[in-house]
């Protein structure tokens, strides 16, 4: 009976009820669309970081990531890559990296020399797509190299020129070799463009007396299974002197920035929630005051005060459910639509490129953000009716009947 009466009361002033539902729906739809933009840009940005060079996960000898030294190498690369295969990780590649001095005809600069597997690296990163001039490494390449755009400018070298790399080999002896420049990277990321030289891993092993040895393995793993795969590798390699690092263990500042950005968004949700609660409170309170005499008559006929309060809460719940359902449908529709056509930020590309943001943002919304936003808005609309419902339970039948 109370549910039926609450429904009739909602329909009694249809215009006011519709305005309330529309207000809730518009607020929720806007929040979901903004979450879609937020999550779409963040998720793509975090994937771009991984695909640029870092990968989702890396395995080295303990302490190598913070202090790269050839003495902390992996002597048996087949042993470590077999662990990846057993863990069901298909997209992995081996690497050999060390510090080196790169020299052109007249100038020199310190760089990170990274030996890559030309074929397997394509499974992990998009470095090949960052080549602005020339080409990427290919199977069978000998002493060839790629430089970042800024490093190439600093060394004053062009495609086809020779670059001399000097470093220390595994025995701490001076090692030097000539490499022909075949490609220039234009990634927009300062660390890659200014301080990286890429060579075939076989050439790096020959130069550094590291035949068959590597310094690490990098893998690209889906974000939903990253933690499980990392734990699986840690268990398999436990007690063997290896470190298993996820991308945010190596580059924590970006994940912390995303968390901070999301925290500000939660503040925005709170502001919208207060506006929605105020609107619902106004509607329910106005409705209650208009029906004070009606409530008094119901109480005179034997309806308990708490039943009147429940009826008021049901009215608010109906408005909330209708508004949240409409807003969720509209918001997800916008997220779906712009997830396919995208939001073009090409005009700002030069300023955002360094932050790993794509020129076109495709909206997507994480499940936890969707559930939190919808639940908070629905709960807020119900809580907004608490005060009017409490006032309704405190009515005195005789005074309420006399109310005009």
N, C-alpha and C positions, 0 to 999 in steps of 0.2 A: 504494500500500500504506500509506504513512504517513498519508494522508488518511483511509483506512478505519479504521486503528487509532486515530487521534485521535478520530474520531466515536464509536467504541465506548467509548473511555475517557470521553468526555463523558457518554454514556448509562449508564456503569457506576454512577456515583453520581448518579442522576437528581435526587434531592431537593436536593443541594448545587448542582448545575448550574442547576436552576430558580430557586433562591433568588438565585443570582448574576445570572441573566438578569433576574429581576424587579427586583433592586436597580438594575441599569443602566437598565432601562426606566422605572422610577419617577423616577429622577434626571433622565433625559433628557426625559421627558414634562413634568415640572415646569418644567424650564428652557425648553422650547419654549412652554409656556403663559405663563410670565412674559415671555418675549420677545414673545409675541403681545399681551399687555397693554401692554408697554412701547412696541412699535412702533405699536399701534393708537392709544394716547394721544398719542404723539409726532407721528405722521403727521397725525392730526386737528388737533392743536394748531397745527402748522405751516401747515396749510391754513386754519385759522381766522384766523391772523394775516394771511394773504394776502387772505382774503375779507372781513376786517373793514374794511380801508381801503387797505392797502399794495399789494395786487396781487402777482403773482409777479415782475413785471419793470416797470421804469419807464425812460423815456427823457426826458432834459432836455438843456438846454444845459449845457456843461461847468461844473461847480461849483455848479449851482443847488440840488442837494439839500442841501448843507451850508450854503449861504448864499442862501436864496430871495430873489431880487430881480426885479422886473418887467423890468429892463433886460436880463436874461438870458432873454428869451422866444423862442418859436419863431414866426417871422413868418408862415410858410406851413404851416398845420396839415395841409392836404391832401397836401403833399409828404411829411411824416413818416408820416402814416397809410397812405399808399400803400406805403411800405416794409414796414409790418406786414402788409398784405394780400399783398404779394409773398412774404413769408416764411411764408405759410400760417397766420398768427396771426389767428383770427377774433374772439376775445374781448378787445377793446381798447376804451378810452374816453379821450377828451381831458379835460384838466383845466386850470384856471386858479387858482392859489393865491397868496396874499400875506398879510402880517400886517395886522390891522385892529383898531380899537377898537370894541367893541359897547356900545351904551348903551341902557338902559331909561329909565323915567321918572326914577329917582332914583340909579341906580348905573351903573357902566361896568366893563368888563373887557377885557383884551387877549385876542385870539383869532386863530386861523388861519382866514382866510376862504377857502373852497374852492368854486370854481364847477365844477359837474358837468353832464354831459350826462344829462338825466333818463332817456333810453331806453337808451343804451349802457352807462351805469353798472350797470344791472341784469345785464349780461353778465359783469361783472368782480367786483363785491363783493356782499355781503349787507346793505348798509346799509339797504335798504328794510325788511328784516326786523327791524331793530333799533329801529324807531320804536315807542316805548311809547305815545305819545298823538299824535293827529292823523294825518297821512299823509306820504308821501314826495313828492318832486318828480314832476311830470307834464309831458308835452310841452305847450307853450303857456303854462306858468306865467310870470308876470311877476316883479314884485319881491316874492318870497316867500322864506322862509328856514326852516331847521331848526337847532335848537340842541341841544347835549348837555344831559342832565338837570341836571347840576350847574351848568352855565353858565346855564341858565334860572332855577334857584333863585337864583344869585348876582345876576342881573339883575332878579329878581322879576317875571318876565313869564310869561304863560300863552298858550295857543292863541288866536290872533286879535289879540294885542297887536302894537304896532309896535316894531321894533328898529331903531335908527339905527346904521349902519356907517360909520366914518370910516377912510380910508386915503389913501395917495398913489397917484396914477395913473402912467401910463407916463412922463409929463413931470415927475414929482416935484411935481406940484401937489396941493393938498388936494382929496380927493374924498369926498363924503358922500351917502348915499342912505337912504331909509326902506324897510324890508322888513316884510312881515306874517308873523308866526310861524305856520306851518301844521303843524309837527311837532316833537316832542321825542324825541331819541334816548336810549335806555336800554340801552347796550351792555355796561356793566360794565367797560369799559376807560377808565382815568382820562383819557388823552389826548383821547379822543373826547368823553367826557361833560363834561369841564371846559373844553376849549380849542378847540372846533371849531364853526364856523358854516358851513352849507352853503346855497348859493344856486344858481339856474340859471346855467349858464355864459354864456348870452346876457346876462343881467342883470349879471353880473360884468364882462363885456367892455364893456358900455355904461358902467358906472360908472367903470371904470378906463381908459377910452379905449384899449381893447385889441381893437377890432373885428377879428374874423378871426384874432386871435392867441391862443396858448395858452402855458402854461409847461411842459407835459409830457403824455406819453401813458402810460397804465398798462394792463397786460395781465395776464390770468390764463392760465397755461400749465401743462400737466401736468408734474409733477416729473421724469418720465423724459426729457422732451425740453427741459427748461428751459435746460440748459447749451448744447445745440445751437442753440436759437433765439437765445439771447443772443449766441453767437459769430456767428451769421448776421447779426444786426442790427449788431453791431460792425463786421463786414466791410463791410456795405452803407453804413454811416454814417461809415466811417473818413475822417479828415481834414476833417470838416465841423463839428467843434466840439461834438459831442454826447457825452453819457455814457449808457451802458447799464448799469443797475444791477439785479441780481437782489435778491430780497427779503432774503436774508441778507447782501448787501453793504450794504444800508441798515439792517438790524436784526440785526447779527451776534451779539448777546448770546444770543438764543434758540437759534440753531444751536449755539453753543458750550456752552450749558447741556445740550442734547440729547447732544452728544458726551461731556460730563462724566458725565452720567447713564449713558450706555452704557458708559463706562469702568469705573464702579463695578459694572456688571452683569458685565463680563468678569472682575472680581475674584471675583464670586460664582460664575461658571462655574469658575474655578480651584479654588475650595473644593470644589464638587461633584465636579470631576474627581479631586481627591485622594481623596475618599471612595470614588468608584467604583474608582479604581486600587487602593486599599487592599483593597477587597472582592475584586476579581479576583485580586490578588496572593495574598491569603489562600487563595482557592479553588485556584489553580494550584499554589501551593507545597505545600499540604496534599496535593493529589493526587500531586504528584511524590514527596513523602516516603513516602507510602503504597506507591508502586510502585518504590521503590529496588531491591528484590530483582528485580522484573520487568525493570527496565532493565538490571541486571547480567546476567541470563540472555540478553536480546536482544543485548547486547554480546558475550557469550560465543559467540553463534551467528553473529557477524560483522557486526552492525549497528554502524555508525560512531557516535561520540559526537555529531557534528554532526547526524546524522539523528534522534537522540533529541531534541536541542534543537529541531529543526524541528517534530517531532511535538508537543512541548509548546507551541510558538508557535501551531501550528494549532488546538490545543484552545482556547487563549485567544481566537484569532480567531473561532472558531465561537461561543463564548459572547458575544463582543463583537458580532458581526453579529446574532445572535438578539436580544440585548438592545437594540441600537440600532434594529433594524427594528421591534420591538414598541413601544419608546419613541417612535419617530418617528410611527408610526401613531396611538398614543394621544395624543401631544402635538398633532399636526395635527388630530385629531378634536376635541379640546377647543377649539383655536383656531377651527376651522370652526364649532362649535356656538355659542360665545360671540361669534363674529363676526356671528351672526344674531340671537341673543336679547339680547346686550349685557350689560354689568355696570353696574348702576344706582348712580350716586354722587350722586343728587339731594340726599341729606341733607347733603352737604358742598358743595353748589353755590355757596353764598354765598362760601365761602373760596377756591374754585378758579376761579371765574368770571373773575377778573382775569387768570388765566394762560392764557386762551383754551382751557380744557379743557371739553369737552361734559359734560353731566350723565350721559350713558350712554356708556360706552367699548365700542366694538366691536373685538374683537381681530383683528389681522392680523399676519403675520410677514414681514419682508423676506427676500428670497432669500439675501442674503449672510449674515445672522444664522443662518438655518436651516442653510446649508452649513457655516459655521464651527463651530456647536455640534455638529452630527452628526459632522463630521470629527474634531474634537478628542476627543469621547467615544470614537469607534471607535479612533482612534490610541492613546488612553490605555489602553484595554483590551489592545491588542496589546503596548504597551511594558511593561505590568505583568507580562507573562510573560517579559521579558528576563532577569531575575535567576534565576527557577526554571529557565529553559532553559539558561542559562550553567552553573548548578550541575549540571544533568543531563549536560552535555558533559564535565564534569570528573570524573565517576564512574570509579572503578577497578573493572573487572568482578568481580574476586575479592572485594573488600571489599563491593561492592554485593550480590553473591549471598548473603553471610553476614549482610546486614542483616535485622533482625527488626522 
